[in-house]
Amino acid sequence: MIIARRAFQRHRGRLSSNFYNCSPSNTLFSSSSLPKSEQDDDKKTKANQNISITATNKAAIDATTTSIGQVIFLNSSKSGTAILASLAIGDPTLAAFAGLGAYTATMTAHFIGFNQQSCRDGLFGYNGALIGCATSVFGPSFLPFAVANTILGASATSVLCASLNKALSQPQWTWSFNIVALTSLLRMKPMEPLEEIAATDVAATTLNVVASPLVGVSQIFVVNSVLTGAGIVGSIAMYSPKLGVHALGGSTLGCLVGLLFGNLEDVIFGLWGYNSALASMAVGTFFVHSREAVALSAGSAVASAAVFGALQPVFGGLGAPCLTLPFCAVASACYLLDSQVSGLKLAKEPHSPEKNA
């Protein structure tokens, strides 16, 4: 979830990974129905081991794709897979790094022994997925260094996530990602000035402004693509149609605030939309659906854009993007409004506007 201001061109190999066969009694990725036999036949033993590994790999894939979905509050492996496919349309390399980051963070939490249900639900992996996205765009151009950065950064988010779980009385949002990524980006200073948009290209600029809300949604994963944005919105709608409205509506409001600020170039690149989309979705996910919640969703989108407008010049002067700090700040403030305003109530089991009660 950071700002894609430049794209490094690099060649990267295919990423591959295997899960180790773990015992069902104390593991996240274990098979619940392994064949048992008292025979000592080597062939049957080998067959049993292969079944176990296959089942374990499927659990690994599910946890990884669920982590990618959890970046935008979707606790669904299918939605996560659809999002990953959408990322691959806009930037195949970034999609691979997002998968690597999610996998690494989840497995780190698993082997350390953190809450196993949280691992299955992707709550330890989504920050790692964002680390992969950040590394793909802002990280080293040399493949081995980029892979190492992703693995180290994603692993760090898991440990930090477990620590914040003890310290915070509300969702962790993407604090872990921001802390780990900014530690590197403030040192690397990857930001470069954008090329000026030609003043004569009015028609193209108008079309880009109209499409900017979709680009804003894609920028959650650091991709500058209308098609990717449309795919992500579709993935959200597949999980919850109303949450899809929150995402696209929030991004639209953020872009409108950007236009009011007179920052046309950044609006076209979707930079004013992604924090607003996240904040709006956070309200839709954690609050019981009501007119007051819808109003708070719209207000959080506007507030996130305003905070982005304030932080962007500060971090730009430091050579780094402000990432999702505006979203984290605004979402935290909105969460504290529980029961403070009539009609605003946190859901007992947060899921989506359709299911929250």
C-alpha positions in Angstrom: 0.0 0.0 0.0 2.4 2.6 -1.0 2.8 5.2 -3.7 4.1 4.0 -7.0 6.1 6.9 -8.3 8.6 4.9 -10.4 9.0 1.4 -11.6 12.3 -0.3 -11.6 12.9 -2.5 -14.6 14.5 -5.8 -13.6 14.5 -9.4 -14.5 13.4 -11.8 -11.8 13.2 -15.5 -11.8 10.3 -17.6 -10.7 9.5 -17.9 -7.0 9.0 -21.4 -5.6 8.4 -22.7 -2.1 7.6 -25.9 -0.3 6.1 -26.6 3.1 7.5 -29.1 5.4 5.4 -32.0 6.6 4.2 -31.1 10.1 2.4 -33.2 12.7 -1.3 -32.5 13.1 -1.1 -32.0 16.8 0.9 -28.7 16.9 0.9 -27.1 13.5 -1.0 -24.7 11.3 -0.4 -26.5 8.0 -1.2 -30.1 8.8 -3.4 -32.7 7.0 -6.5 -33.7 8.9 -7.0 -37.0 7.1 -3.7 -38.7 6.4 -3.8 -42.4 5.6 -2.6 -44.7 8.4 -1.1 -48.1 8.1 0.6 -50.5 10.4 2.6 -52.0 7.6 6.2 -51.2 7.0 6.0 -51.2 3.3 8.3 -48.5 2.0 6.1 -47.7 -1.0 3.0 -47.1 1.2 5.1 -45.0 3.6 6.3 -42.9 0.7 2.8 -42.5 -0.7 1.6 -41.3 2.7 4.4 -38.7 2.9 3.4 -37.4 -0.6 -0.2 -37.0 0.4 0.9 -35.2 3.6 3.1 -32.8 1.6 0.3 -32.2 -0.9 -2.2 -31.3 1.8 0.3 -29.1 3.5 1.1 -27.2 0.3 -2.6 -26.6 -0.3 -2.9 -25.1 3.3 0.1 -22.9 2.5 -1.4 -21.6 -0.6 -4.7 -20.9 1.1 -3.0 -19.0 3.9 -0.9 -17.0 1.5 -3.8 -16.0 -0.7 -5.9 -15.2 2.3 -3.1 -12.9 3.5 -3.3 -11.0 0.3 -7.0 -10.6 0.7 -6.6 -9.4 4.2 -4.7 -6.4 2.9 -8.2 -5.0 2.2 -10.1 -6.8 4.9 -11.2 -9.9 2.9 -10.9 -13.1 4.9 -11.1 -15.3 1.8 -8.6 -17.3 -0.1 -10.7 -17.1 -3.3 -10.8 -13.3 -3.1 -7.1 -13.2 -2.4 -6.4 -15.3 -5.5 -8.5 -13.0 -7.6 -6.6 -10.0 -6.3 -3.2 -11.7 -7.0 -4.4 -12.4 -10.6 -5.4 -8.7 -10.9 -1.9 -7.7 -9.6 -0.3 -9.9 -12.2 -2.2 -8.1 -15.0 -0.7 -4.7 -13.9 2.8 -6.0 -12.8 3.6 -9.7 -12.8 6.9 -9.2 -10.9 5.1 -7.3 -8.1 2.5 -10.1 -7.9 5.3 -12.6 -7.4 6.9 -10.5 -4.7 3.6 -10.0 -2.9 3.1 -13.7 -2.8 6.7 -14.2 -1.5 6.2 -11.6 1.2 2.8 -13.1 2.4 4.2 -16.6 2.4 7.4 -15.6 4.3 5.5 -13.6 7.0 3.0 -16.4 7.5 5.6 -19.1 7.8 7.7 -17.0 10.1 4.7 -16.7 12.5 3.9 -20.3 12.1 7.3 -21.7 13.0 7.8 -19.2 15.9 4.5 -20.5 17.3 2.2 -17.5 17.1 -1.5 -17.9 17.1 -2.3 -20.6 14.5 -5.8 -19.5 13.7 -4.5 -16.0 13.0 -2.0 -17.5 10.6 -4.7 -19.4 8.8 -6.8 -16.2 8.6 -3.9 -14.3 7.0 -3.5 -11.8 9.9 0.3 -12.4 10.1 0.8 -12.4 6.3 -0.8 -9.3 4.9 1.9 -6.9 6.1 4.4 -9.2 4.5 2.5 -9.0 1.2 2.8 -5.2 1.3 6.5 -5.5 2.0 6.8 -7.5 -1.2 4.9 -4.9 -3.1 7.1 -2.1 -1.7 10.3 -4.0 -2.5 9.2 -4.6 -6.1 8.7 -0.9 -6.8 11.2 0.8 -4.5 13.7 -1.9 -3.6 17.0 -2.9 -5.1 17.1 -3.7 -8.8 19.5 -6.6 -8.2 17.2 -9.7 -7.8 19.0 -11.5 -5.0 19.0 -8.3 -2.9 15.3 -7.7 -3.6 14.4 -11.2 -2.6 16.5 -10.9 0.6 14.9 -7.6 1.5 11.5 -9.1 1.0 12.2 -12.1 3.2 13.8 -10.1 6.0 11.2 -7.4 5.9 8.3 -9.7 5.8 9.7 -11.8 8.6 10.1 -8.7 10.7 6.5 -7.7 10.2 5.3 -11.0 11.8 7.3 -10.4 15.0 6.3 -6.8 15.2 2.6 -7.8 14.6 2.7 -10.1 17.5 4.2 -7.4 19.7 1.6 -4.8 18.7 -1.1 -7.4 19.4 -0.3 -7.0 23.0 0.0 -3.3 23.0 -3.0 -2.2 21.0 -6.7 -2.5 22.0 -7.9 -2.1 18.3 -7.0 -3.6 14.9 -3.4 -3.3 13.9 -4.2 -1.9 10.5 -0.9 -1.7 8.6 1.3 -0.2 11.3 3.8 -3.1 11.1 4.2 -2.6 7.3 4.7 1.2 7.8 7.3 0.8 10.5 9.4 -1.9 8.7 9.1 -0.3 5.2 9.9 3.3 6.3 12.9 2.1 8.2 14.4 1.1 4.8 12.8 3.7 2.6 13.9 6.7 4.6 17.4 5.5 4.2 17.1 4.6 0.5 15.2 7.8 -0.5 13.7 6.2 -3.6 11.3 9.0 -4.6 12.0 10.9 -7.8 10.0 13.7 -9.4 7.3 12.7 -11.8 7.4 13.7 -15.4 5.2 16.7 -16.1 2.0 16.0 -17.9 1.7 17.7 -21.3 -0.7 20.6 -21.1 -1.9 19.9 -24.6 -3.0 16.4 -23.8 -6.4 17.5 -22.4 -8.4 14.6 -23.6 -6.1 12.0 -22.2 -5.9 13.9 -18.9 -9.7 14.0 -18.6 -9.9 10.3 -19.2 -7.2 9.7 -16.6 -9.0 11.8 -14.1 -12.2 9.8 -14.6 -10.3 6.6 -14.2 -8.3 7.8 -11.2 -10.6 6.2 -8.5 -9.8 2.7 -10.0 -6.1 3.6 -10.1 -6.4 4.7 -6.5 -7.7 1.2 -5.6 -4.8 -0.4 -7.4 -2.3 1.8 -5.6 -3.2 0.1 -2.4 -0.8 -2.6 -3.7 1.5 -0.1 -5.4 0.3 -0.8 -8.9 -0.6 2.0 -11.4 -3.2 0.3 -13.5 -6.9 0.8 -14.2 -7.4 -2.9 -15.1 -5.8 -4.0 -11.8 -8.0 -1.5 -9.9 -11.1 -2.9 -11.7 -10.0 -6.4 -10.9 -9.5 -5.6 -7.2 -12.9 -3.9 -7.0 -14.5 -7.0 -8.6 -12.7 -9.2 -6.1 -14.1 -7.1 -3.2 -17.6 -7.2 -4.7 -17.3 -11.0 -5.0 -16.7 -11.0 -1.2 -19.1 -8.2 -0.3 -20.9 -5.9 -2.8 -21.4 -3.1 -0.3 -17.7 -3.3 0.7 -16.9 -2.8 -3.0 -18.9 0.4 -2.9 -17.0 1.5 0.2 -13.7 0.9 -1.6 -14.6 2.7 -4.9 -16.6 5.4 -3.2 -13.7 6.1 -0.7 -11.2 6.3 -3.5 -13.4 8.7 -5.5 -13.8 11.0 -2.5 -10.1 11.0 -2.0 -9.5 11.9 -5.6 -12.0 14.7 -5.4 -10.1 16.1 -2.4 -6.9 15.9 -4.4 -8.5 17.9 -7.2 -9.6 20.6 -4.7 -5.9 20.7 -3.6 -5.0 21.3 -7.2 -2.7 18.3 -7.4 -3.8 16.9 -10.8 -0.7 14.7 -11.5 -0.9 12.8 -8.2 -4.7 12.4 -8.6 -4.2 10.8 -12.0 -1.6 8.4 -10.5 -4.2 7.4 -7.9 -2.1 8.7 -5.0 -5.0 10.5 -3.4 -7.3 7.5 -3.5 -5.7 4.5 -1.9 -5.6 5.7 1.8 -9.2 6.9 1.4 -10.3 3.6 0.0 -8.7 1.7 2.9 -10.2 4.0 5.5 -13.7 3.7 4.0 -13.4 -0.1 3.9 -12.2 -0.2 7.5 -15.4 1.5 8.6 -17.5 -0.8 6.5 -15.7 -3.9 7.9 -15.7 -3.1 11.6 -18.9 -1.1 12.1 -22.5 -2.3 12.0 -24.0 -1.0 8.8 -26.2 2.1 9.3 -26.7 5.6 7.9 -24.2 6.9 10.5 -21.6 4.3 9.5 -22.0 5.3 5.9 -21.5 8.9 6.9 -18.4 8.0 8.9 -17.1 6.0 5.9 -17.4 9.0 3.7 -15.9 11.3 6.4 -12.9 8.9 6.9 -12.2 9.0 3.2 -12.1 12.8 3.1 -10.0 12.9 6.3 -7.5 10.4 5.0 -7.0 12.4 1.8 -6.5 15.6 3.9 -3.9 13.9 6.1 -2.2 12.5 3.0 -2.1 16.0 1.6 -0.4 17.2 4.8 2.1 14.3 5.0 3.0 14.0 1.4 5.2 17.1 1.2 6.9 16.2 4.5 7.8 12.7 3.4 8.5 13.8 -0.1 11.2 16.1 1.2 12.7 13.1 2.9 12.7 11.2 -0.3 10.1 8.6 0.7 6.4 8.1 0.4 4.1 8.4 3.4 2.8 4.9 2.7 -0.5 4.1 4.6 0.2 6.3 7.6 -2.9 8.5 6.8 -5.1 5.5 6.7 -3.8 4.1 10.0 -4.2 7.4 11.8 -7.8 8.0 10.5 -8.9 4.4 11.0 -7.6 4.4 14.6 -9.6 7.6 15.3 -12.8 6.2 13.7 -12.5 3.0 15.7 -12.5 5.0 18.9 -15.9 6.5 18.0 -17.6 3.3 18.9 -20.8 4.1 20.9 -19.7 7.8 21.1 -22.1 8.7 18.4 -25.7 7.4 18.2 -25.9 4.8 15.5 -22.2 4.0 15.5 -21.5 0.5 16.9 -18.7 -1.9 16.3 -19.7 -5.3 15.0 -19.3 -8.2 17.4 -17.8 -10.3 14.6 -16.5 -7.9 11.9 -16.9 -9.2 8.4 -18.7 -6.9 5.9 -21.7 -4.4 5.8 -24.0 -7.3 4.8 -23.1 -9.5 7.8 -22.1 -7.2 10.6 -24.6 -7.1 13.5 
